[in-house]
Amino acid sequence: MDLVNSALRKNNTFVHPDYFIIGGFTDIPNMKYYYVFLFVVYIVSVLGNTVVMVIICFDYNLRTPKYIAVFNLAFTDLIGSSALVPKVLDIFLFDHPYISYGDCLTFMFFCNTCFSMEPLNLVALSYDRMIAIIFPLHYQVKVTHRFMFSLIASFWLFVITVILIEVGLLTGHSFCQSVVINSYFCDHGPIYRLACDDKTPDLIISMLLSFLIVWFPLVFIVFTYVYIGYALTKVATIHERVKAFKTCTAHLSLVAIYFFPVIIAFASLGNLHPNARIISLSLTSVIPPTLNPIIYVLQTKEIKESVTKLFPISGQFKTAMKI
């Protein structure tokens, strides 16, 4: 088999390493405590997103287009966290930094696919809020179950396609120098920079994906809320404005939690120490999936009512506390 692989590499003039080494942090003592923290955060994320998905599945009142997007957000967070954190813990906590070439590209595909779906889920929710507030009488016509399923499916198809292109471009590179990835997982940027041939296509796809998956969703979300604010000043009283914006607090919290760290990371990309970059990216990857379900349970009236119905003990506990 090794002879076959060697022949293939030679015929295609590509030099693919047998493995990569995940570099991780450098010269920081007691980093195992940070990985234990990631493990705790991961457990909370799994439990929280599973609970939200179960609630949506079992409560028929939540079988609405909005909660199709919420369910997909929880599903994406669950899969993304499960693709990333256990492998990161295995690499660093149990000292297994070597990862085969094929496994590394697979690891990258699943992580980047789920990370890329996060802002697109927020786009779907922002569109839902815009139609619900500005066109309430047309909401059930414009935002149907079929529409939301189609929108979510198109997002998945788009993300899977572009990430396959991103990963596929890496297979056309020769890696004839270092095999140490200066990141905490198989990160696209640090990997393509290890190549010893032309990196222009990878740079282009990286910049294009940054625009399509980070900046375009952010601009769209900002536009929707500017439009909502403008429309409400024309047709609503102050009480009605406050009531309308209360239905958006959960979504706005999710937007802030996801985009603020990403913007900071992009703004200081050239000035960040590699260790600081790894901490920033790792927290950006694990904190939103952990806080998203907590925010929806605490700030969404329908979810809180469903929790009370599905888990009556919590309701009895609240009644007892009031007494």
C-alpha positions in Angstrom: 0.0 0.0 0.0 2.9 2.4 0.8 4.3 1.7 -2.7 1.0 2.5 -4.3 0.7 5.8 -2.3 4.3 6.7 -3.2 3.6 6.1 -6.9 0.5 8.2 -6.8 2.3 11.0 -5.1 5.1 10.8 -7.7 2.7 10.7 -10.7 0.7 13.6 -9.5 3.8 15.6 -8.4 2.2 16.2 -5.0 4.0 15.6 -1.8 1.3 14.8 0.9 2.7 14.2 4.4 1.7 11.0 6.2 0.6 13.1 9.2 0.4 16.6 10.6 1.3 17.7 14.1 -1.1 20.0 16.0 1.1 22.5 17.6 -1.3 24.1 20.0 0.0 26.5 22.7 3.6 27.2 23.3 5.4 27.9 26.5 2.3 28.2 28.7 2.4 26.1 31.9 -0.6 24.3 33.3 -2.6 24.4 30.1 -4.3 21.2 31.1 -6.6 23.2 33.3 -7.8 25.1 30.2 -8.6 21.8 28.5 -10.5 20.7 31.5 -12.5 24.0 31.3 -13.2 23.2 27.6 -14.5 19.7 28.7 -16.9 21.3 31.2 -18.1 23.8 28.7 -18.6 21.0 26.2 -20.7 18.9 28.6 -22.9 22.0 29.3 -23.3 22.6 25.5 -24.3 19.0 24.9 -26.9 19.0 27.7 -28.3 22.4 26.8 -28.6 21.8 23.1 -30.1 18.4 23.6 -32.7 19.8 26.0 -33.7 22.5 23.5 -34.0 19.9 20.7 -36.1 17.6 22.9 -38.4 20.5 24.0 -39.0 21.5 20.4 -39.7 17.9 19.3 -42.1 17.1 22.1 -44.1 20.4 22.3 -46.4 20.7 19.3 -46.9 24.4 20.0 -43.2 24.9 18.9 -43.7 23.2 15.6 -43.4 26.6 13.9 -41.0 27.9 11.2 -39.1 30.0 13.8 -38.3 26.9 15.9 -37.2 25.0 12.8 -34.4 27.5 12.7 -33.8 27.3 16.5 -33.7 23.5 16.2 -31.2 23.6 13.4 -29.1 26.1 15.5 -29.1 23.7 18.4 -28.3 20.7 16.1 -25.4 22.6 14.5 -24.0 23.6 17.9 -24.3 20.0 19.1 -22.6 18.5 16.1 -19.9 21.2 15.9 -19.0 20.9 19.5 -18.9 17.1 19.3 -16.7 17.3 16.2 -14.2 19.7 17.8 -13.9 19.4 21.6 -13.4 15.6 22.1 -10.7 15.6 19.4 -9.0 18.6 20.9 -9.0 17.0 24.3 -7.6 13.8 22.9 -4.8 15.8 21.2 -3.7 17.9 24.1 -5.0 16.4 27.3 -3.9 12.9 26.4 -0.9 14.0 24.3 -1.8 12.7 20.9 -0.7 15.6 18.6 -0.1 13.4 15.5 -3.0 13.2 13.1 -3.0 11.5 9.7 -3.3 13.6 6.5 -6.7 12.2 5.6 -8.1 12.4 9.2 -6.9 16.0 9.4 -8.8 17.1 6.3 -11.9 15.2 7.5 -11.6 16.9 10.9 -11.4 20.3 9.2 -14.4 19.6 7.0 -16.8 18.8 9.8 -15.6 21.6 12.1 -15.6 24.3 9.4 -19.0 23.1 8.1 -20.6 23.5 11.5 -18.8 26.8 12.3 -20.0 28.2 9.0 -23.6 27.2 9.6 -23.8 29.3 12.8 -24.1 32.8 11.3 -26.4 31.5 8.6 -28.7 30.1 11.2 -28.7 33.6 12.7 -29.6 35.0 9.3 -32.6 32.7 9.1 -33.8 33.8 12.6 -33.3 37.5 11.8 -35.4 37.2 8.6 -38.1 35.5 10.7 -38.1 38.3 13.2 -38.2 41.0 10.5 -41.3 39.5 8.8 -43.0 38.8 12.1 -42.6 42.4 13.3 -43.0 44.4 10.1 -45.5 42.2 8.2 -47.4 40.3 11.0 -50.5 39.8 8.9 -48.4 38.2 6.1 -46.1 36.2 8.4 -47.9 32.9 7.9 -47.9 33.3 4.2 -44.3 34.5 3.8 -42.6 32.3 6.5 -44.1 28.8 6.1 -42.7 25.5 7.2 -41.8 24.7 3.6 -40.0 28.0 3.2 -37.9 27.6 6.4 -37.0 24.0 5.6 -36.0 25.1 2.1 -33.9 28.0 3.4 -32.1 25.8 6.0 -31.5 23.1 3.4 -30.1 25.6 0.9 -27.7 26.9 3.6 -26.5 23.4 4.4 -26.0 22.7 0.7 -24.1 25.9 0.2 -21.8 25.4 3.2 -21.0 21.8 2.4 -20.2 22.8 -1.2 -17.9 25.6 -0.4 -16.1 23.8 2.5 -15.6 20.8 0.1 -13.9 23.2 -2.3 -11.8 24.7 0.5 -10.7 21.3 1.7 -10.3 20.0 -1.9 -7.9 22.8 -2.8 -5.5 21.6 0.0 -5.2 18.2 -1.7 -3.6 19.9 -4.7 -0.7 21.2 -2.6 2.7 19.8 -1.9 3.9 20.0 1.8 7.6 19.7 1.6 8.6 21.7 4.7 7.1 21.7 8.2 4.1 19.6 9.2 3.4 21.4 12.4 0.0 23.2 12.4 0.1 26.3 14.6 -3.4 26.0 15.8 -5.5 23.9 18.2 -7.2 21.9 15.4 -6.8 21.3 11.6 -7.2 24.9 10.8 -7.4 25.9 7.1 -5.2 29.0 7.3 -2.2 27.5 9.1 -2.4 24.4 6.9 -2.4 26.0 3.5 0.5 28.3 4.6 2.6 25.2 5.1 2.4 24.4 1.4 5.5 25.0 -0.7 3.7 25.9 -4.0 1.3 28.6 -5.1 -1.2 29.5 -2.3 -3.2 32.1 -4.2 -6.4 29.9 -4.8 -6.5 29.1 -1.0 -6.1 32.8 -0.1 -8.9 33.7 -2.5 -11.3 31.1 -1.2 -10.4 32.0 2.4 -11.2 35.7 1.8 -14.3 34.8 -0.2 -15.6 32.6 2.6 -14.9 35.2 5.2 -17.1 37.6 3.3 -19.9 35.1 2.5 -20.0 33.4 5.9 -19.1 36.2 8.3 -19.5 39.7 6.9 -22.5 39.2 4.6 -24.6 37.6 7.4 -23.5 40.4 9.8 -24.5 43.1 7.3 -27.8 41.4 6.6 -28.7 41.1 10.3 -27.8 44.7 11.0 -29.9 45.7 8.0 -32.9 43.7 9.3 -32.8 45.4 12.7 -32.3 48.9 11.2 -35.3 48.2 9.0 -37.3 46.9 12.0 -36.3 50.0 14.1 -37.2 52.4 11.3 -40.5 50.7 10.6 -41.5 50.7 14.3 -40.9 54.5 14.6 -43.4 55.1 11.9 -46.3 52.9 12.9 -46.0 52.0 16.6 -46.2 53.5 20.1 -43.4 53.3 22.5 -45.1 50.5 24.4 -45.6 48.5 21.2 -41.9 49.1 20.2 -40.7 47.8 23.5 -43.0 44.8 23.2 -41.8 44.1 19.7 -38.1 44.3 20.6 -38.6 42.0 23.5 -39.3 39.2 21.0 -35.9 39.9 19.5 -33.8 39.9 22.7 -32.8 36.2 22.5 -31.8 36.5 18.9 -29.8 39.8 19.5 -28.0 38.1 22.4 -27.0 35.2 20.1 -25.8 37.7 17.5 -23.7 39.6 20.0 -22.2 36.4 21.5 -21.2 35.1 18.1 -20.0 38.2 16.2 -18.2 40.3 18.8 -15.4 37.8 19.4 -15.2 37.1 15.7 -14.9 40.8 14.9 -12.2 41.3 17.6 -10.3 38.3 16.2 -10.4 39.6 12.6 -9.6 43.2 13.7 -6.5 42.1 15.6 -5.5 39.2 13.3 -2.1 40.5 12.4 -1.3 41.6 15.9 -2.3 38.6 18.0 0.3 36.3 19.5 -0.3 32.7 18.3 -1.3 31.7 21.8 -3.8 34.6 22.0 -5.2 33.7 18.6 -5.7 30.0 19.7 -7.5 31.1 22.9 -9.7 33.6 21.0 -10.6 31.1 18.3 -11.2 28.2 20.7 -13.5 30.3 22.9 -15.3 31.6 19.9 -15.9 28.0 18.8 -17.1 26.6 22.2 -18.8 29.5 24.1 -21.7 30.4 21.7 -22.9 26.7 21.4 -22.9 26.6 25.2 -24.7 29.9 25.8 -27.2 29.7 22.9 -29.5 27.1 24.6 -29.3 28.8 27.9 -30.3 32.1 26.4 -33.2 30.6 24.6 -34.5 28.8 27.7 -34.2 32.0 29.8 -35.3 34.7 27.4 -37.9 33.0 25.2 -41.4 32.9 26.6 -42.5 29.9 24.5 -39.5 27.8 25.6 -40.0 28.7 29.3 -43.7 27.7 29.1 -42.7 24.4 27.4 -40.2 23.7 30.1 -42.9 24.2 32.7 -45.2 21.8 30.8 -42.7 19.1 30.1 -41.0 19.3 33.5 -43.8 20.2 35.9 -41.4 19.8 38.9 -39.7 23.1 37.9 -43.1 24.8 37.9 -44.0 23.4 41.3 -40.6 24.5 42.6 -41.3 28.1 41.5 -44.7 28.0 43.1 -43.2 26.8 46.4 -40.5 29.5 46.3 -43.2 32.2 45.9 -45.1 30.8 48.9 
